[in-house]
Amino acid sequence: MDERLIRNIGIMAHIDAGKTTTTERILYYTGENHRIGEVDNGEATMDWMEQEQDRGITISSAATTCFWKEHQINIIDTPGHVDFTAEVERSLRVLDGAVGVFCAVGGVEPQTETVWRQADTYKVPRIAFVNKMDRLGANFPEVLEEMKSKLGANPIPLFIPVGVESDFKGVIDLLRMEYLTFDQNDQGATVLRQTIPEELLEEASMWRESLIDAAASFSDEITELYFDGKEIPVNLVLATLRKATIERQILPVFVGSSLKNIGVQPLLDGIVDLLPSPTDVPPIKGVSAKSGKEVEVKHDVKAPPLGLIFKIQMDREAGPLCFVRVYSGVFKKATAVLNINKKKRERVNRILRMHANRSQELSELQAGDIGVIVGFKEAQTGNTIGSEGNQILLESMNFPAPVISVAIEPKTMSDQDKLKKALEILSQEDPTFTWKDNAETGQLVISGMGELHLDVLITRLTKEMKVEARVGNPQVTYRESITQEASGSQSFSKVIAGKENAAGVSLTVKPLPADSGTRYESSVSPKAMPAEFFEAIKNGIENSFRSGIKFGYEACDMEVKLTDVSYNELTATPFAFEACAAMCFDSVCQQAGPILMEPIMSVVVVVPSQYVGDVIGSLTARGGIVNSMESRPGADHIHAQAPLSKLFGYSTALRSSTQGRGTFSMEFSHYSPKV
């Protein structure tokens, strides 16, 4: 297929803004589904995981393909819940454009801002869809204002709503100046175009004026036609708006109600008319695996194949399904490719195109397309695949560190290996989920981004993978650091198998500002001893960072400098230097005022105004600090920071103190000394 007719888009929004419902309508109108599945009764196509249907939320970003006006649209439905940030991040990385869905009542909500910032990072062009115009409290102009003030966007409505709340009947197309209604007898599939009723003409003309004005600021041709009083062709306005959208200078706005089947087809037209094809986006940057220099990967079907695995999903029969975005060249079925990160050759057994949870076999996948490759054994999320002659690493994705852990153990010893295998599969699929075997306690400890994240993964273990396991209470993943500078030396000598192993190391440690991570450097001349011994010292220090200072938690915000070594070529061994560096690290850090650091979370609580006092009181009692508050119609938003250890079970407490009307979301902010 001509890659100019491909659109790779994501649908992103706050939880409950109606992303999945909108996607269901898109699949229905493009002929992918013969009936509409609803989230409310657990039948949504895109929420195909059992838990997504039980909880009514989207967890994994399902990829699906549909066709509209001869264009192929690859849609990735991303989760709106903050615990699944990695899923959103992963999807944005491979998209060319996105549709932001906003609730006409809630407007720009906290999670929308988070996702919006992530989309800014990856420079993704967007259009907006203001959904739920049929809901009580819907306010279209207010949502536009919030887009300006909270997201720094430049919203340009192409459609305006006719009626509001229960009177919401249709939309006005400002470009063609037509009134659109949607026939409810065939679930909105038939679009009826009519002339604009007399009483709405003045308002529509005013909105159209500002639309043409916005387009004119990007095109001299439109400005001249406007001043000459001539007719401005719709295609010219669309071409101008498309260019400005791709350059991220404007945010075209569509409006409707997915649940009431109003306004979805114009949104589909907008995806095709305004969002970029793979040929419209700038070349992606990568790093040459051989030279380490930055290179640009141009979109070219004739170039060597190069693709990024942005998601892995396990299938019981087929094994790992690797979702791949192809940036150049063509991947063919039954050929070998190189996993550039792992330096391993892998075989492409099958290529599939996914339609939510159905699939269609393909013989090849070419530049600009998104599909699934079956047959990779070693692949992980974020790996680059390509050819041996053209080894370029597409930038790796950085995922936040897990902040919450629980201990897990199999119910019977015979399930031990089954449990480890299942955990391995889950961590391959989800890079923010980690697990380790704690040698001291003999426990398996799993870590994730939040209570909901771990809850979902544990349910998958027990229900999908049929592993019977007992789970402990949630534990906070602390970090360790130091409060002052300290220096010291250590010598090591041990006779092993009749040979003396000896080394001497001097280190200086000092604290760094918050969020600096850990650093190791050496001020010793490289000529003092062979490079392998310096490498051994570095390994010793890096292992020590991971195993901590006092309590066994990972170290953070500190720098270690190697200041001197004692080297004798007759007795020196890499083992001795690695052990000596670790011992020296321990003894010097003990003198540097070691402290325990705990994760502080940014919390946003949304409650009706009568409960604000209670909520602030309960947050303060949990060690929280309220930073700001904003009043909105229907609910107040309280922004606070609180230690994670005090927030366990907070959702239950909030629900009971607000009669079930309060909701909250939290994300990791920073580590701070535990009080």
C-alpha positions in Angstrom: 0.0 0.0 0.0 1.1 3.6 -0.8 2.6 4.8 2.5 1.1 8.2 2.0 -2.3 6.6 2.6 -1.2 5.2 6.0 -2.0 6.9 9.3 -0.4 5.6 12.5 -2.5 7.2 15.3 -3.1 6.8 19.0 -6.1 7.7 21.0 -5.2 9.2 24.3 -7.0 10.8 27.2 -7.8 10.8 30.9 -9.5 7.7 32.3 -13.2 7.7 31.5 -13.1 10.4 28.8 -14.5 7.8 26.3 -11.4 6.7 24.4 -12.4 3.1 24.0 -16.1 4.0 23.2 -14.8 6.3 20.5 -12.6 3.5 19.1 -15.5 1.1 19.1 -17.5 3.6 16.9 -14.5 4.0 14.6 -14.3 0.2 14.1 -18.0 0.0 13.5 -18.2 2.8 10.9 -15.1 1.6 9.1 -16.7 -1.9 8.8 -14.2 -3.7 11.1 -17.0 -4.6 13.5 -20.5 -5.6 12.5 -21.9 -4.5 15.9 -20.9 -1.9 18.5 -19.4 -3.3 21.7 -19.9 -1.2 24.8 -17.4 -0.7 27.7 -20.3 -0.5 30.1 -21.4 -4.0 29.5 -17.9 -5.4 29.0 -18.1 -6.1 25.3 -15.6 -3.5 23.9 -13.4 -5.0 21.2 -10.3 -3.1 22.2 -10.6 -4.1 25.9 -10.1 -7.8 25.0 -8.3 -8.8 28.3 -10.7 -10.4 30.8 -9.7 -7.9 33.4 -10.3 -4.9 31.1 -13.8 -6.1 30.7 -14.2 -6.7 34.5 -12.8 -3.3 35.5 -14.1 -1.2 32.6 -10.6 0.3 32.0 -8.0 -0.1 29.3 -4.7 -1.7 30.5 -2.7 -2.8 27.5 -2.6 -0.7 24.3 -4.3 -2.9 21.8 -3.3 -2.2 18.2 -5.9 -2.5 15.4 -6.2 -1.6 11.7 -9.2 -0.2 9.8 -9.8 1.5 6.5 -11.5 4.8 5.8 -11.8 6.5 2.4 -9.0 4.3 0.9 -6.7 5.2 3.8 -5.3 2.5 6.2 -5.5 3.7 9.8 -3.5 1.8 12.4 -5.0 2.7 15.8 -3.3 2.1 19.1 -5.7 2.4 22.0 -3.7 3.6 25.0 -4.6 3.3 28.7 -5.6 6.5 30.6 -4.7 5.3 34.0 -1.5 6.7 35.5 -0.2 3.2 36.6 0.1 2.3 33.0 2.3 5.2 32.0 4.7 2.9 30.3 2.1 1.6 27.9 1.3 5.2 26.9 5.0 6.1 26.6 5.6 3.1 24.4 2.8 3.8 22.1 3.6 7.5 21.6 7.1 6.6 20.6 5.9 4.9 17.4 2.9 7.1 16.5 2.9 9.7 13.7 -0.2 11.5 15.1 -2.7 11.3 17.9 -6.3 12.0 18.8 -6.8 13.6 22.2 -10.2 12.8 23.6 -11.6 15.3 26.1 -14.7 15.0 28.3 -17.0 18.0 27.7 -17.8 18.0 31.4 -14.4 17.2 33.0 -12.3 19.2 30.5 -8.6 18.9 30.8 -8.0 16.5 33.7 -4.7 15.8 35.4 -3.9 12.6 33.5 -4.5 14.4 30.2 -1.8 16.9 31.1 0.6 14.0 31.9 -0.1 12.3 28.5 0.0 15.6 26.7 3.5 16.4 28.1 4.7 12.9 27.0 3.3 13.6 23.5 5.1 16.9 23.5 8.4 15.1 24.3 7.9 12.8 21.3 6.7 15.8 19.1 3.5 14.0 18.1 1.0 16.2 16.0 -2.5 16.0 17.5 -6.2 16.7 16.8 -8.8 16.9 19.6 -12.2 15.4 20.0 -14.5 16.9 22.7 -16.7 13.9 23.7 -19.7 13.5 25.9 -21.6 16.6 24.8 -24.8 14.8 25.8 -23.7 14.7 29.5 -25.1 17.0 32.2 -22.7 19.9 32.7 -21.1 19.7 29.2 -19.5 23.0 28.2 -17.7 23.3 24.8 -16.2 26.8 25.1 -14.9 26.0 28.6 -13.0 23.0 27.4 -11.4 25.1 24.6 -10.3 27.7 27.3 -8.7 24.9 29.4 -6.8 23.5 26.3 -5.3 27.0 26.0 -4.5 27.6 29.7 -3.5 24.1 30.8 -2.0 22.5 27.8 -0.6 25.7 26.1 -2.4 24.5 22.9 -3.9 26.6 20.1 -7.4 25.0 19.7 -9.2 25.7 16.4 -12.7 24.3 16.2 -13.7 22.8 12.8 -17.1 21.8 14.2 -19.4 23.2 16.8 -22.1 21.4 18.7 -25.8 22.0 18.1 -27.6 21.9 21.5 -26.1 20.6 24.7 -26.7 17.9 27.4 -30.0 16.1 26.6 -30.7 18.5 23.7 -27.5 17.7 21.9 -28.6 16.9 18.3 -25.7 17.2 15.9 -22.8 19.4 14.8 -22.1 22.2 12.3 -19.3 21.7 9.8 -17.7 25.2 9.8 -15.6 24.5 6.6 -18.5 23.5 4.4 -21.1 25.4 6.5 -23.5 22.5 6.8 -25.6 21.1 9.6 -24.8 17.4 10.3 -27.2 15.0 12.0 -26.7 11.2 12.5 -29.5 8.7 11.8 -30.0 6.8 15.1 -31.9 4.0 13.3 -28.6 2.6 12.0 -26.6 3.6 15.0 -25.4 6.9 13.4 -23.9 5.3 10.3 -25.9 7.5 8.0 -24.8 11.2 8.1 -27.5 13.6 7.0 -26.1 16.9 5.7 -28.6 19.9 5.8 -28.5 23.6 5.5 -27.8 25.4 8.8 -31.1 26.5 10.5 -31.7 30.3 10.5 -31.3 30.7 14.3 -27.9 29.1 14.3 -26.5 30.9 11.2 -25.1 34.0 13.0 -23.2 32.0 15.6 -21.9 29.5 13.0 -20.6 32.4 10.8 -18.8 33.9 13.8 -17.0 30.6 14.5 -16.2 30.2 10.8 -14.7 33.7 10.7 -12.3 32.8 13.5 -11.4 29.5 11.7 -10.6 31.2 8.4 -8.7 33.9 10.4 -6.6 31.2 12.0 -5.9 29.5 8.7 -5.1 32.8 7.0 -2.2 33.4 9.6 -0.5 30.4 8.0 -1.3 31.1 4.3 -0.9 34.3 2.2 -3.1 32.8 -0.5 -6.1 32.5 2.0 -5.4 36.1 3.2 -5.6 37.5 -0.4 -8.7 35.6 -1.2 -10.3 36.7 2.0 -9.5 40.4 1.4 -10.7 40.1 -2.2 -14.0 38.7 -0.9 -13.6 35.6 -3.0 -14.7 32.1 -2.2 -12.0 30.2 -0.3 -11.7 26.6 -1.5 -12.2 24.0 1.3 -9.2 22.0 0.0 -6.9 25.0 0.4 -8.0 25.5 4.0 -7.6 21.8 4.8 -4.1 21.8 3.2 -3.1 24.8 5.3 -4.5 23.4 8.5 -2.8 20.0 7.8 0.6 21.7 7.5 0.0 23.7 10.7 -1.2 20.6 12.5 1.9 18.6 11.5 4.1 21.4 12.6 2.2 21.4 16.0 1.2 25.0 15.7 -2.6 24.4 16.0 -4.9 21.8 17.5 -7.9 21.2 15.3 -11.0 20.5 17.5 -13.9 18.1 16.6 -16.9 17.6 18.8 -19.6 14.9 19.4 -20.8 12.2 21.6 -19.5 8.7 20.9 -22.0 7.0 23.0 -24.9 8.7 21.1 -23.1 8.0 17.8 -22.7 11.7 16.9 -19.6 13.3 15.3 -17.4 10.2 14.9 -17.3 10.2 11.0 -16.1 13.8 10.8 -13.4 12.8 13.3 -12.4 10.0 10.9 -12.2 12.5 8.1 -10.0 14.7 10.3 -7.6 11.8 10.9 -7.3 11.3 7.2 -7.2 15.0 6.2 -5.1 16.5 9.0 -2.8 14.0 10.6 0.5 13.1 9.0 1.4 10.0 7.0 4.7 8.2 7.7 6.2 10.3 4.8 5.2 13.6 6.4 7.1 13.2 9.7 10.8 14.1 10.0 13.4 11.3 9.9 13.8 9.4 13.2 17.1 9.7 15.0 19.1 6.5 15.9 22.6 5.6 17.1 25.0 3.6 15.0 25.8 0.4 16.9 29.3 0.4 15.5 30.5 4.0 15.8 28.1 5.3 18.6 27.3 8.4 16.4 23.8 9.7 16.0 22.3 9.0 12.5 19.1 9.9 10.9 16.8 7.1 9.6 14.9 8.3 6.6 11.5 6.8 5.6 12.5 4.7 2.6 11.0 1.3 1.5 14.2 0.6 -0.5 16.6 1.0 2.4 17.7 -1.9 4.6 15.0 -3.0 7.0 14.8 -1.3 10.5 12.0 -1.5 13.0 11.3 -1.0 16.7 9.5 -3.5 19.0 7.2 -1.3 21.0 5.1 -4.0 22.7 5.2 -7.7 23.4 2.1 -9.7 24.2 2.3 -13.4 25.1 0.0 -15.8 23.2 -0.5 -19.3 24.6 -0.2 -21.0 21.2 2.0 -18.7 19.2 4.4 -17.5 21.9 5.5 -13.8 22.0 3.6 -11.5 19.6 6.1 -8.6 18.9 4.3 -5.4 17.8 6.7 -3.7 15.4 6.8 -0.2 13.9 8.8 -0.4 10.6 10.8 2.8 9.9 12.6 1.7 6.7 12.9 -1.2 4.3 10.7 -4.3 4.3 10.5 -7.3 6.7 9.5 -10.5 4.8 8.0 -13.7 6.2 10.4 -16.7 6.6 13.6 -14.6 6.7 16.2 -13.9 9.4 16.7 -10.5 11.0 19.1 -9.3 13.7 18.0 -8.1 17.1 20.5 -5.2 17.3 20.3 -4.7 21.0 20.9 -8.3 21.8 23.3 -9.1 18.8 21.2 -12.2 18.2 19.7 -13.5 15.0 16.0 -14.1 15.0 13.6 -15.6 12.5 10.4 -14.0 11.2 8.0 -17.0 11.2 4.8 -15.1 10.6 3.6 -11.6 10.1 0.1 -10.6 11.3 -2.1 -7.5 11.1 -4.1 -7.2 14.2 -7.8 -6.3 14.3 -8.0 -5.9 18.1 -8.1 -9.6 19.1 -8.4 -11.1 15.5 -5.5 -11.3 13.1 -4.9 -11.5 9.4 -1.7 -13.1 7.8 0.6 -10.9 5.8 3.6 -11.8 3.6 5.6 -8.6 4.4 5.6 -5.4 6.5 7.0 -2.3 4.9 8.3 1.1 6.0 5.6 3.2 7.8 3.4 0.2 8.8 2.7 -1.3 12.1 2.2 -5.1 12.5 3.0 -8.2 14.6 5.9 -10.5 14.0 5.7 -14.0 15.5 8.8 -16.2 16.0 11.2 -14.0 18.0 12.6 -15.8 21.1 14.8 -13.2 22.8 13.1 -10.0 22.0 12.2 -7.4 24.6 10.1 -4.2 24.5 12.3 -1.4 23.1 14.6 -3.6 21.0 15.5 -2.6 17.5 15.4 -5.2 14.7 17.2 -4.8 11.4 19.9 -6.2 9.1 23.5 -7.1 10.0 24.9 -4.6 7.4 23.0 -1.7 8.8 23.1 -1.8 12.6 21.3 1.3 14.0 19.8 1.4 17.4 16.6 3.4 17.5 16.7 5.3 20.8 15.8 3.1 23.7 12.8 4.0 25.8 13.4 5.2 29.4 10.9 3.8 31.8 10.4 5.1 35.4 11.7 2.9 38.2 9.1 0.8 40.1 8.1 2.3 43.5 6.0 -0.4 45.1 6.8 -4.1 45.9 5.0 -7.2 47.2 6.4 -10.6 48.2 4.9 -13.5 46.3 5.2 -17.2 46.8 3.7 -20.3 45.1 1.1 -22.2 47.1 2.9 -25.5 46.5 6.6 -26.1 45.9 5.8 -27.8 42.5 4.5 -24.4 41.3 7.9 -22.6 42.0 9.3 -23.0 38.4 5.9 -22.2 36.9 5.7 -19.0 38.9 9.2 -17.9 37.9 8.4 -18.6 34.2 5.2 -16.6 34.4 7.0 -13.7 36.1 9.6 -13.8 33.3 6.8 -13.5 30.7 5.2 -10.6 32.5 8.5 -8.7 32.8 9.3 -9.3 29.1 5.9 -7.7 28.2 6.0 -4.9 30.7 9.4 -3.1 31.4 8.0 -1.3 34.5 7.4 -4.6 36.2 10.5 -6.3 37.8 11.0 -9.3 40.0 13.9 -10.7 42.0 14.8 -13.6 44.1 15.8 -12.3 47.5 18.6 -14.5 48.5 18.5 -13.6 52.2 14.8 -14.3 52.8 14.2 -16.8 50.0 11.2 -14.7 48.8 10.3 -13.7 45.3 9.7 -9.9 45.3 7.8 -8.2 42.5 7.8 -4.5 41.9 5.6 -2.1 39.9 4.2 1.4 39.4 1.3 1.4 41.8 -1.2 -0.7 43.7 -3.5 -1.0 40.7 -0.6 -2.0 38.4 0.5 -4.9 40.7 -3.1 -5.9 41.4 -3.7 -6.3 37.6 -0.5 -8.3 37.2 -1.2 -10.6 40.1 -4.7 -11.2 38.7 -3.2 -12.1 35.4 -0.9 -14.5 37.1 -3.7 -16.3 38.9 -6.4 -16.1 36.2 -4.7 -16.1 32.8 -1.6 -18.1 33.7 -3.2 -20.4 36.2 -0.4 -20.0 38.8 -1.6 -20.4 42.4 0.3 -17.9 44.6 0.1 -16.2 47.9 0.8 -12.5 48.0 2.1 -10.3 50.8 1.1 -6.8 51.7 2.5 -4.0 49.5 5.9 -2.7 50.5 7.5 0.6 49.5 10.6 0.5 47.4 12.9 2.8 49.3 16.3 4.1 48.2 19.5 4.8 50.2 21.8 7.8 50.0 24.4 9.8 52.0 24.3 13.2 53.6 28.0 14.2 53.7 31.3 13.7 51.9 33.7 11.1 53.2 36.9 9.4 52.0 38.7 6.2 52.9 41.0 3.3 51.8 40.7 -0.4 51.9 43.1 -3.2 51.2 42.2 -6.8 50.4 44.3 -9.9 50.5 43.2 -13.5 50.3 44.9 -16.8 49.4 42.8 -18.9 47.0 44.1 -22.2 45.6 47.6 -21.4 46.8 47.7 -18.0 45.0 47.6 -14.6 46.7 44.9 -12.2 45.5 45.6 -8.7 46.7 44.4 -5.1 45.9 44.1 -1.7 47.5 41.5 1.0 46.7 40.8 4.6 47.9 37.4 6.2 47.4 35.7 9.5 48.0 31.9 9.6 48.2 29.7 12.7 48.1 25.9 13.4 48.0 24.3 14.8 44.8 21.1 16.9 44.4 17.8 15.1 44.2 17.0 13.0 41.1 20.7 12.9 40.0 21.0 9.1 40.1 24.4 7.6 40.8 27.8 8.4 39.3 31.1 6.8 39.3 34.4 8.3 38.0 38.1 7.8 38.4 40.9 10.4 39.0 43.6 7.8 38.8 45.9 7.8 35.8 44.9 5.0 33.3 48.6 4.1 33.2 48.6 3.1 36.9 47.4 -0.5 36.0 45.9 -2.5 33.1 42.3 -1.5 32.0 40.8 -4.8 33.2 41.5 -3.9 36.8 39.8 -0.5 36.4 36.8 -2.3 34.9 36.7 -4.7 37.9 36.6 -1.7 40.3 33.8 -0.1 38.3 31.8 -3.4 38.4 32.4 -3.6 42.2 31.0 -0.1 42.7 28.0 -0.5 40.4 27.1 -3.8 42.1 27.3 -1.9 45.4 25.0 0.8 44.1 22.4 -1.9 43.5 22.9 -3.7 46.9 22.8 -0.4 48.9 24.5 0.8 52.0 22.7 -0.3 55.2 19.4 -1.8 54.4 19.9 -3.4 51.0 17.9 -0.9 49.0 19.4 0.6 45.8 21.5 3.7 46.3 20.6 7.1 44.7 21.8 10.7 44.4 25.5 10.1 45.2 28.9 10.2 43.4 31.8 7.8 44.0 35.3 8.8 42.9 38.3 6.5 42.7 41.2 8.5 44.1 44.0 6.0 44.4 44.9 2.3 43.9 47.6 0.0 45.3 48.7 -2.4 42.5 51.2 -5.2 42.5 51.4 -7.1 39.2 52.4 -10.3 41.0 49.4 -10.5 43.3 46.7 -8.4 41.6 43.6 -10.1 40.2 40.4 -8.6 38.8 38.5 -10.5 41.5 40.6 -8.9 44.3 39.9 -5.4 42.9 36.2 -5.9 42.5 35.9 -7.3 46.1 38.1 -4.5 47.5 36.1 -1.8 45.8 32.8 -3.2 47.3 34.4 -3.3 50.8 35.8 0.2 50.5 32.3 1.5 49.3 30.6 0.0 52.3 33.1 1.4 54.9 33.3 4.9 53.4 29.5 5.2 53.0 29.0 4.2 56.7 31.0 7.4 57.6 29.1 9.6 55.1 25.8 9.8 57.1 23.7 7.1 55.3 20.0 7.8 55.2 16.9 6.1 53.9 15.0 7.8 51.0 11.3 7.3 50.5 9.2 7.8 47.3 7.0 10.9 47.4 4.0 10.9 45.1 2.2 13.7 43.3 -1.5 13.2 44.2 -4.5 14.8 42.5 -7.9 14.3 44.3 -11.1 15.2 42.5 -14.1 15.7 44.8 -17.3 17.7 45.1 -16.7 20.9 46.9 -18.5 19.9 50.1 -15.9 17.2 50.8 -12.8 19.4 50.3 -12.2 20.0 54.1 -12.4 16.3 54.9 -10.0 15.4 52.0 -7.4 18.0 53.0 -7.6 16.8 56.6 -7.1 13.2 55.6 -4.2 14.1 53.3 -2.5 16.1 56.0 -3.0 13.3 58.5 -1.1 11.0 56.0 1.9 13.4 55.9 0.7 15.1 52.7 1.3 18.7 51.7 -1.4 20.4 49.7 0.2 22.5 46.9 -2.8 24.0 45.2 -6.5 23.8 44.7 -8.8 24.7 41.8 -12.5 24.9 41.6 -14.4 23.5 38.6 -18.0 23.1 37.9 -19.1 19.9 39.7 -15.8 19.1 41.4 -12.7 20.6 43.0 -9.2 19.4 42.2 -6.7 19.2 45.1 -3.0 18.9 44.1 -0.8 17.5 46.9 2.4 15.5 47.6 2.5 12.7 50.1 4.8 9.8 51.0 3.8 6.5 49.2 4.0 4.5 52.4 1.1 6.5 53.9 -1.1 6.2 50.8 -1.8 2.4 50.9 -5.5 1.9 51.1 -6.2 5.6 50.5 -8.7 4.9 47.7 -10.9 3.0 50.1 -10.7 5.7 52.7 -11.5 8.4 50.1 -14.5 6.5 48.8 -15.9 6.0 52.3 -15.4 9.7 53.3 -16.9 11.1 50.1 -19.8 8.6 49.6 -18.0 7.1 46.7 -17.9 10.4 44.8 -14.1 11.2 45.2 -11.5 9.9 42.8 -7.7 10.2 43.0 -4.7 9.5 40.8 -1.0 9.6 41.8 2.3 9.4 40.1 5.9 9.2 41.3 7.4 12.7 42.0 10.8 12.2 43.7 12.7 10.6 46.6 13.2 12.5 49.8 14.8 11.6 53.2 12.4 9.4 55.3 11.4 11.2 58.5 
